Amino acid sequence: MSPERFAERKFDGQSSDVWSFGMCVLAMTSGHMGLGPNDTPESGCRRFDLLMGGPRLLKTEWSIGADEAELLGSIFRKQEQRCTIGTALRSKYLRVVPETGSRKQESALSKRVRKKLAFNL
């Protein structure tokens, strides 16, 4: 759950989904969950502070590669600074889609990606 949803603040659904996507990527690349069952996504929680600490801390703490750490560093940020799904998918680690021009195009891209992922499950 994204920090803004946990705190019951106003949130952007796509941005919150990007946070969840980042947690899945972290689990798949490191074999560890970003936050444990007793952790909370708020400042003061050690593991949350490590997530928000940027690529270098992510790389060191969870023993992941530089490209993964760079991607996750762009995801584990405050909602206003978090990357979009289009930006994440164009990251060096994922590099699966071409450049898109607008938020509307990224929303359409996001729907296609979700549909494809659901189909492949």
FIMAR-886988 format. One record per residue: x, y, z of N, C-alpha, C, CB in turn; residue number from 1; chain. Coordinates in steps of 0.2 Angstrom, whole numbers, always signed. Glycine has a CB too. Example, Ala and Ser with C-alpha at 12.3 -4.5 7.8 and 13.67 -1.06 7.14 Angstrom:
// FIMAR-886988
<site <+66; -28; +39>; <+62; -22; +39>; <+66; -16; +39>; <+57; -22; +45>; 1; 'A'>,
<site <+64; -11; +35>; <+68; -5; +36>; <+64; +0; +39>; <+70; -3; +29>; 2; 'A'>,
***
This chain:
// FIMAR-886988
<site <+4; -6; +0>; <+0; +0; +0>; <+4; +6; +0>; <-5; +0; +6>; 1; 'A'>,
<site <+3; +11; -4>; <+7; +17; -5>; <+6; +21; +2>; <+5; +21; -11>; 2; 'A'>,
<site <+11; +25; +3>; <+11; +29; +9>; <+5; +34; +10>; <+17; +33; +10>; 3; 'A'>,
<site <+3; +37; +4>; <-3; +41; +4>; <-9; +38; +5>; <-3; +45; -3>; 4; 'A'>,
<site <-10; +31; +3>; <-16; +27; +4>; <-16; +25; +12>; <-16; +21; +0>; 5; 'A'>,
<site <-10; +23; +14>; <-10; +21; +21>; <-12; +27; +26>; <-2; +19; +23>; 6; 'A'>,
<site <-9; +33; +24>; <-11; +39; +28>; <-18; +42; +27>; <-6; +44; +27>; 7; 'A'>,
<site <-22; +38; +23>; <-28; +41; +21>; <-29; +48; +18>; <-33; +40; +27>; 8; 'A'>,
<site <-23; +50; +14>; <-23; +56; +11>; <-26; +55; +4>; <-16; +59; +11>; 9; 'A'>,
<site <-27; +61; +1>; <-29; +61; -6>; <-24; +58; -10>; <-31; +68; -8>; 10; 'A'>,
<site <-25; +54; -15>; <-20; +50; -18>; <-22; +50; -26>; <-19; +43; -16>; 11; 'A'>,
<site <-17; +49; -30>; <-18; +48; -37>; <-18; +41; -38>; <-12; +52; -41>; 12; 'A'>,
<site <-23; +38; -41>; <-23; +30; -42>; <-17; +27; -46>; <-29; +28; -45>; 13; 'A'>,
<site <-15; +31; -51>; <-10; +28; -55>; <-3; +28; -52>; <-9; +32; -62>; 14; 'A'>,
<site <-2; +34; -48>; <+4; +34; -44>; <+4; +29; -39>; <+4; +41; -41>; 15; 'A'>,
<site <-1; +28; -35>; <-2; +23; -30>; <+0; +16; -33>; <-9; +23; -27>; 16; 'A'>,
<site <-3; +15; -39>; <-2; +8; -43>; <+6; +8; -44>; <-6; +8; -49>; 17; 'A'>,
<site <+9; +13; -46>; <+16; +13; -48>; <+20; +11; -41>; <+19; +20; -50>; 18; 'A'>,
<site <+18; +14; -35>; <+21; +12; -29>; <+21; +4; -28>; <+18; +15; -23>; 19; 'A'>,
<site <+15; +1; -29>; <+14; -6; -28>; <+18; -10; -33>; <+6; -7; -29>; 20; 'A'>,
<site <+18; -7; -39>; <+22; -10; -45>; <+29; -11; -42>; <+22; -7; -51>; 21; 'A'>,
<site <+32; -5; -39>; <+39; -5; -37>; <+40; -10; -31>; <+40; +2; -34>; 22; 'A'>,
<site <+35; -11; -27>; <+35; -16; -22>; <+36; -23; -25>; <+29; -16; -17>; 23; 'A'>,
<site <+32; -24; -30>; <+33; -31; -33>; <+39; -32; -37>; <+27; -32; -39>; 24; 'A'>,
<site <+42; -27; -40>; <+49; -27; -43>; <+54; -29; -38>; <+50; -21; -47>; 25; 'A'>,
<site <+53; -25; -32>; <+58; -26; -27>; <+58; -33; -24>; <+57; -21; -21>; 26; 'A'>,
<site <+52; -36; -23>; <+51; -43; -21>; <+54; -48; -26>; <+44; -44; -19>; 27; 'A'>,
<site <+53; -47; -32>; <+55; -51; -38>; <+63; -51; -39>; <+52; -50; -44>; 28; 'A'>,
<site <+66; -45; -38>; <+73; -44; -39>; <+77; -46; -33>; <+74; -38; -42>; 29; 'A'>,
<site <+74; -45; -27>; <+78; -46; -21>; <+76; -52; -17>; <+78; -40; -17>; 30; 'A'>,
<site <+70; -54; -18>; <+68; -60; -14>; <+65; -58; -8>; <+73; -65; -14>; 31; 'A'>,
<site <+65; -51; -6>; <+63; -49; +0>; <+57; -44; -1>; <+68; -45; +4>; 32; 'A'>,
<site <+52; -44; +4>; <+47; -39; +4>; <+50; -32; +6>; <+41; -41; +8>; 33; 'A'>,
<site <+48; -27; +3>; <+50; -20; +5>; <+49; -19; +12>; <+48; -15; +1>; 34; 'A'>,
<site <+42; -20; +14>; <+40; -19; +21>; <+37; -25; +24>; <+34; -13; +21>; 35; 'A'>,
<site <+38; -26; +30>; <+36; -32; +33>; <+29; -31; +36>; <+40; -34; +39>; 36; 'A'>,
<site <+26; -36; +39>; <+19; -36; +41>; <+18; -31; +47>; <+16; -42; +43>; 37; 'A'>,
<site <+23; -29; +50>; <+23; -25; +56>; <+26; -18; +54>; <+26; -27; +62>; 38; 'A'>,
<site <+28; -17; +48>; <+30; -10; +46>; <+25; -6; +43>; <+36; -11; +40>; 39; 'A'>,
<site <+26; +0; +44>; <+21; +5; +41>; <+25; +10; +36>; <+18; +9; +47>; 40; 'A'>,
<site <+21; +12; +30>; <+24; +16; +25>; <+24; +23; +28>; <+21; +15; +19>; 41; 'A'>,
<site <+28; +25; +33>; <+28; +32; +35>; <+35; +33; +38>; <+23; +33; +40>; 42; 'A'>,
<site <+37; +39; +38>; <+44; +41; +41>; <+44; +39; +48>; <+45; +49; +40>; 43; 'A'>,
<site <+50; +36; +49>; <+52; +34; +56>; <+52; +26; +56>; <+46; +36; +61>; 44; 'A'>,
<site <+49; +23; +51>; <+49; +16; +50>; <+56; +14; +47>; <+43; +13; +47>; 45; 'A'>,
<site <+60; +10; +50>; <+67; +9; +47>; <+67; +7; +40>; <+71; +4; +51>; 46; 'A'>,
<site <+63; +2; +38>; <+63; -1; +31>; <+60; +4; +26>; <+59; -7; +31>; 47; 'A'>,
<site <+55; +8; +29>; <+52; +13; +24>; <+57; +18; +23>; <+46; +16; +28>; 48; 'A'>,
<site <+61; +20; +28>; <+66; +25; +27>; <+71; +23; +22>; <+69; +27; +34>; 49; 'A'>,
<site <+73; +16; +22>; <+78; +14; +18>; <+75; +14; +11>; <+79; +6; +20>; 50; 'A'>,
<site <+68; +12; +10>; <+65; +12; +3>; <+66; +19; +0>; <+58; +10; +4>; 51; 'A'>,
<site <+64; +24; +4>; <+64; +31; +2>; <+71; +34; +2>; <+60; +35; +7>; 52; 'A'>,
<site <+76; +30; +3>; <+83; +33; +4>; <+87; +34; -3>; <+87; +29; +8>; 53; 'A'>,
<site <+84; +32; -8>; <+87; +32; -15>; <+90; +26; -17>; <+92; +38; -15>; 54; 'A'>,
<site <+93; +26; -23>; <+96; +20; -27>; <+102; +17; -23>; <+98; +22; -33>; 55; 'A'>,
<site <+106; +21; -20>; <+112; +19; -17>; <+110; +14; -11>; <+117; +24; -15>; 56; 'A'>,
<site <+105; +17; -7>; <+103; +13; -1>; <+99; +7; -3>; <+99; +17; +4>; 57; 'A'>,
<site <+95; +7; -8>; <+91; +2; -11>; <+96; -4; -13>; <+87; +4; -16>; 58; 'A'>,
<site <+101; -2; -17>; <+106; -7; -20>; <+110; -10; -14>; <+111; -3; -24>; 59; 'A'>,
<site <+112; -6; -9>; <+116; -9; -3>; <+111; -14; +1>; <+119; -4; +1>; 60; 'A'>,
<site <+105; -11; +3>; <+101; -15; +8>; <+98; -21; +5>; <+96; -10; +10>; 61; 'A'>,
<site <+96; -21; -1>; <+93; -27; -4>; <+97; -31; -9>; <+86; -25; -7>; 62; 'A'>,
<site <+103; -29; -10>; <+108; -32; -15>; <+105; -33; -22>; <+110; -39; -12>; 63; 'A'>,
<site <+103; -27; -24>; <+100; -28; -31>; <+105; -24; -36>; <+93; -25; -31>; 64; 'A'>,
<site <+104; -25; -42>; <+108; -21; -47>; <+107; -14; -48>; <+108; -24; -54>; 65; 'A'>,
<site <+112; -10; -51>; <+111; -3; -52>; <+105; -1; -56>; <+117; +0; -55>; 66; 'A'>,
<site <+103; -5; -61>; <+97; -3; -65>; <+91; -4; -61>; <+97; -7; -71>; 67; 'A'>,
<site <+90; -9; -57>; <+85; -10; -53>; <+84; -5; -48>; <+85; -17; -50>; 68; 'A'>,
<site <+90; -3; -45>; <+90; +2; -39>; <+88; +9; -42>; <+97; +2; -36>; 69; 'A'>,
<site <+90; +10; -48>; <+88; +17; -51>; <+81; +17; -53>; <+92; +18; -58>; 70; 'A'>,
<site <+78; +12; -55>; <+71; +11; -56>; <+67; +12; -50>; <+69; +5; -60>; 71; 'A'>,
<site <+69; +8; -45>; <+65; +8; -38>; <+66; +15; -35>; <+68; +3; -34>; 72; 'A'>,
<site <+72; +18; -36>; <+73; +25; -33>; <+68; +30; -36>; <+80; +27; -34>; 73; 'A'>,
<site <+66; +29; -42>; <+62; +34; -45>; <+54; +32; -43>; <+62; +34; -53>; 74; 'A'>,
<site <+53; +26; -41>; <+47; +24; -38>; <+46; +26; -31>; <+45; +17; -40>; 75; 'A'>,
<site <+50; +24; -27>; <+49; +25; -20>; <+51; +32; -18>; <+54; +20; -16>; 76; 'A'>,
<site <+46; +37; -19>; <+47; +44; -18>; <+40; +46; -16>; <+49; +48; -24>; 77; 'A'>,
<site <+40; +53; -14>; <+33; +56; -12>; <+29; +56; -18>; <+34; +63; -9>; 78; 'A'>,
<site <+23; +55; -18>; <+18; +54; -23>; <+19; +60; -29>; <+11; +55; -21>; 79; 'A'>,
<site <+21; +66; -27>; <+22; +71; -31>; <+28; +71; -36>; <+22; +78; -28>; 80; 'A'>,
<site <+33; +67; -33>; <+39; +66; -36>; <+40; +59; -40>; <+45; +67; -31>; 81; 'A'>,
<site <+35; +55; -39>; <+36; +48; -41>; <+35; +48; -49>; <+30; +44; -38>; 82; 'A'>,
<site <+39; +43; -52>; <+38; +42; -59>; <+32; +39; -61>; <+44; +38; -62>; 83; 'A'>,
<site <+30; +40; -67>; <+24; +37; -70>; <+25; +30; -72>; <+21; +42; -76>; 84; 'A'>,
<site <+20; +26; -74>; <+21; +20; -76>; <+25; +20; -83>; <+14; +16; -77>; 85; 'A'>,
<site <+23; +25; -87>; <+27; +25; -94>; <+34; +26; -93>; <+24; +31; -98>; 86; 'A'>,
<site <+36; +30; -88>; <+43; +32; -86>; <+46; +25; -84>; <+44; +38; -82>; 87; 'A'>,
<site <+43; +22; -79>; <+45; +16; -76>; <+47; +11; -82>; <+41; +13; -71>; 88; 'A'>,
<site <+42; +10; -86>; <+43; +5; -92>; <+48; +6; -97>; <+36; +4; -95>; 89; 'A'>,
<site <+50; +13; -97>; <+56; +15; -101>; <+62; +15; -98>; <+54; +22; -104>; 90; 'A'>,
<site <+62; +13; -91>; <+68; +13; -87>; <+74; +8; -91>; <+67; +11; -80>; 91; 'A'>,
<site <+80; +9; -89>; <+85; +5; -91>; <+84; -3; -89>; <+92; +7; -89>; 92; 'A'>,
<site <+81; -4; -84>; <+80; -10; -81>; <+74; -14; -85>; <+78; -10; -74>; 93; 'A'>,
<site <+69; -10; -86>; <+63; -13; -90>; <+63; -12; -97>; <+57; -11; -87>; 94; 'A'>,
<site <+65; -7; -100>; <+65; -5; -107>; <+61; -9; -111>; <+72; -5; -109>; 95; 'A'>,
<site <+54; -9; -110>; <+50; -13; -114>; <+45; -9; -119>; <+46; -17; -110>; 96; 'A'>,
<site <+45; -2; -118>; <+41; +2; -122>; <+44; +8; -125>; <+34; +4; -118>; 97; 'A'>,
<site <+42; +11; -131>; <+45; +17; -133>; <+43; +23; -130>; <+43; +17; -141>; 98; 'A'>,
<site <+46; +29; -131>; <+44; +35; -128>; <+36; +36; -130>; <+48; +41; -131>; 99; 'A'>,
<site <+33; +39; -125>; <+26; +42; -126>; <+26; +49; -125>; <+21; +38; -122>; 100; 'A'>,
<site <+21; +53; -128>; <+21; +60; -127>; <+17; +63; -122>; <+19; +63; -133>; 101; 'A'>,
<site <+12; +60; -120>; <+8; +64; -115>; <+5; +59; -109>; <+2; +67; -118>; 102; 'A'>,
<site <+2; +62; -104>; <-1; +58; -99>; <-6; +54; -101>; <-3; +63; -93>; 103; 'A'>,
<site <-10; +57; -106>; <-16; +53; -109>; <-13; +46; -112>; <-20; +57; -114>; 104; 'A'>,
<site <-8; +47; -116>; <-5; +41; -120>; <-2; +37; -114>; <+1; +44; -124>; 105; 'A'>,
<site <+1; +39; -109>; <+4; +35; -104>; <-2; +31; -101>; <+8; +38; -99>; 106; 'A'>,
<site <-8; +34; -100>; <-14; +31; -97>; <-16; +25; -101>; <-19; +36; -95>; 107; 'A'>,
<site <-16; +26; -108>; <-18; +21; -113>; <-13; +15; -112>; <-19; +24; -120>; 108; 'A'>,
<site <-7; +17; -112>; <-1; +12; -112>; <-2; +8; -105>; <+6; +16; -112>; 109; 'A'>,
<site <-3; +11; -100>; <-4; +8; -93>; <-10; +3; -94>; <-6; +13; -88>; 110; 'A'>,
<site <-15; +5; -97>; <-21; +0; -98>; <-19; -6; -102>; <-27; +4; -101>; 111; 'A'>,
<site <-15; -5; -108>; <-13; -10; -112>; <-8; -15; -108>; <-10; -8; -118>; 112; 'A'>,
<site <-4; -12; -104>; <+1; -16; -100>; <-3; -20; -95>; <+6; -12; -97>; 113; 'A'>,
<site <-8; -17; -91>; <-12; -21; -86>; <-16; -27; -90>; <-16; -16; -83>; 114; 'A'>,
<site <-18; -25; -96>; <-22; -30; -99>; <-18; -36; -101>; <-26; -27; -105>; 115; 'A'>,
<site <-12; -35; -104>; <-7; -40; -106>; <-5; -44; -100>; <-1; -36; -109>; 116; 'A'>,
<site <-3; -40; -94>; <-1; -44; -88>; <-7; -49; -86>; <+1; -39; -83>; 117; 'A'>,
<site <-13; -46; -86>; <-18; -50; -83>; <-19; -56; -88>; <-25; -46; -83>; 118; 'A'>,
<site <-18; -55; -94>; <-19; -61; -99>; <-14; -66; -98>; <-19; -58; -106>; 119; 'A'>,
<site <-8; -64; -96>; <-2; -69; -95>; <-2; -72; -89>; <+4; -65; -96>; 120; 'A'>,
<site <-7; -71; -84>; <-7; -74; -77>; <-9; -81; -78>; <-11; -70; -73>; 121; 'A'>,
***
